[in-house]
Amino acid sequence: MSFIELARNRFSCRSFSEQEVEPEKLLQILEAGRIAPTAVNGQPVIIKVLQSPEALKKIRGITRMAYNAPVVLMVCYDENKVYSPTTYMDDFKSGIMDSSIVATSMMMQATELGLGTLWARGFSAAHIEHEFGFPENIKLACLLDIGYADPVNGVPSPRHDLRKPLNEFAEKL
Ligand SMILES: Cc1cc2nc3c(=O)[nH]c(=O)nc-3n(C[C@H](O)[C@H](O)[C@H](O)COP(=O)(O)O)c2cc1C
């Protein structure tokens, strides 16, 4: 499958089957994230893998955005390690961008492996950080829910197809 086909095939999955994610697939997904670029190769991103019944119960008890995914990746970054130039730029901090490209790489790798994914940020990150006892410098950027799509309900939402046309998306200056 070409990359553009892969990108077209991906959709937000909000209902997962009970099939487990194979360990080798999870490793490959994490590897895709590990080798993603980050600002000045600072690598401030840390993935917390929620897969045990206890961890999944805990996250599902805090936010419904974990849905029934058998694997939930917490995409986090260490605020002390983000690129944050002060001398020649504005107030740019790379944490969310670094986390986003890592999450995107993992999301697309999971898609290529036949898995469904959901990028989720509809929760209080501070609340989750507190409940999981994160140190002050570790910030949660997003959750990435992963699993096999439920054959009946794991389908694209109506919003999935609402993309603006290319001439509104990109413009020549
Ligand atoms: C930054 C970001 C945050 C999102 N947060 C949530 C969320 O909390 N819950 C949810 O169900 N979907 C969430 N989504 C998924 C989007 O709603 C979805 O990508 C969008 O509607 C397009 O649909 P598609 O992914 O099926 O193409 C999020 C996506 C992004 C990129």
The ligand as an SDF file (V2000), in Angstrom:
LIG
                    3D

 31 33  0  0  0  0  0  0  0  0999 V2000
   -5.3750   16.7770   18.4060 C   0  0  0  0  0  0  0  0  0  0  0  0
   -6.5130   15.8110   18.2630 C   0  0  0  0  0  0  0  0  0  0  0  0
   -7.3260   15.5710   19.3460 C   0  0  0  0  0  0  0  0  0  0  0  0
   -8.3860   14.6610   19.2350 C   0  0  0  0  0  0  0  0  0  0  0  0
   -9.1310   14.3590   20.3460 N   0  0  0  0  0  0  0  0  0  0  0  0
  -10.1270   13.4610   20.2560 C   0  0  0  0  0  0  0  0  0  0  0  0
  -10.8460   13.0560   21.4120 C   0  0  0  0  0  0  0  0  0  0  0  0
  -10.5720   13.4560   22.5270 O   0  0  0  0  0  0  0  0  0  0  0  0
  -11.8550   12.1640   21.2520 N   0  0  0  0  0  0  0  0  0  0  0  0
  -12.1820   11.6290   20.0400 C   0  0  0  0  0  0  0  0  0  0  0  0
  -13.1070   10.8170   19.9830 O   0  0  0  0  0  0  0  0  0  0  0  0
  -11.5010   11.9830   18.9160 N   0  0  0  0  0  0  0  0  0  0  0  0
  -10.4780   12.8670   18.9990 C   0  0  0  0  0  0  0  0  0  0  0  0
   -9.7300   13.1930   17.8950 N   0  0  0  0  0  0  0  0  0  0  0  0
  -10.0660   12.6020   16.5840 C   0  0  0  0  0  0  0  0  0  0  0  0
  -10.6760   13.6380   15.6330 C   0  0  0  0  0  0  0  0  0  0  0  0
  -11.9690   13.9800   16.0640 O   0  0  0  0  0  0  0  0  0  0  0  0
  -10.6880   13.0440   14.2060 C   0  0  0  0  0  0  0  0  0  0  0  0
   -9.3660   12.8310   13.7890 O   0  0  0  0  0  0  0  0  0  0  0  0
  -11.3840   13.9500   13.1980 C   0  0  0  0  0  0  0  0  0  0  0  0
  -12.7470   14.0970   13.4920 O   0  0  0  0  0  0  0  0  0  0  0  0
  -11.2580   13.4070   11.7780 C   0  0  0  0  0  0  0  0  0  0  0  0
  -11.7860   12.0950   11.7030 O   0  0  0  0  0  0  0  0  0  0  0  0
  -10.8850   10.8990   11.2250 P   0  0  0  0  0  0  0  0  0  0  0  0
   -9.7080   10.7680   12.1790 O   0  0  0  0  0  0  0  0  0  0  0  0
  -11.7720    9.6800   11.2880 O   0  0  0  0  0  0  0  0  0  0  0  0
  -10.4120   11.1980    9.8400 O   0  0  0  0  0  0  0  0  0  0  0  0
   -8.6490   14.0490   17.9900 C   0  0  0  0  0  0  0  0  0  0  0  0
   -7.7970   14.2760   16.9080 C   0  0  0  0  0  0  0  0  0  0  0  0
   -6.7210   15.1290   17.0450 C   0  0  0  0  0  0  0  0  0  0  0  0
   -5.7850   15.3200   15.8830 C   0  0  0  0  0  0  0  0  0  0  0  0
  1  2  1  0
  2  3  1  0
  2 30  2  0
  3  4  2  0
  4  5  1  0
  4 28  1  0
  5  6  2  0
  6  7  1  0
  6 13  1  0
  7  8  2  0
  7  9  1  0
  9 10  1  0
 10 11  2  0
 10 12  1  0
 12 13  2  0
 13 14  1  0
 14 15  1  0
 14 28  1  0
 15 16  1  0
 16 17  1  0
 16 18  1  0
 18 19  1  0
 18 20  1  0
 20 21  1  0
 20 22  1  0
 22 23  1  0
 23 24  1  0
 24 25  2  0
 24 26  1  0
 24 27  1  0
 28 29  2  0
 29 30  1  0
 30 31  1  0
M  END
$$$$
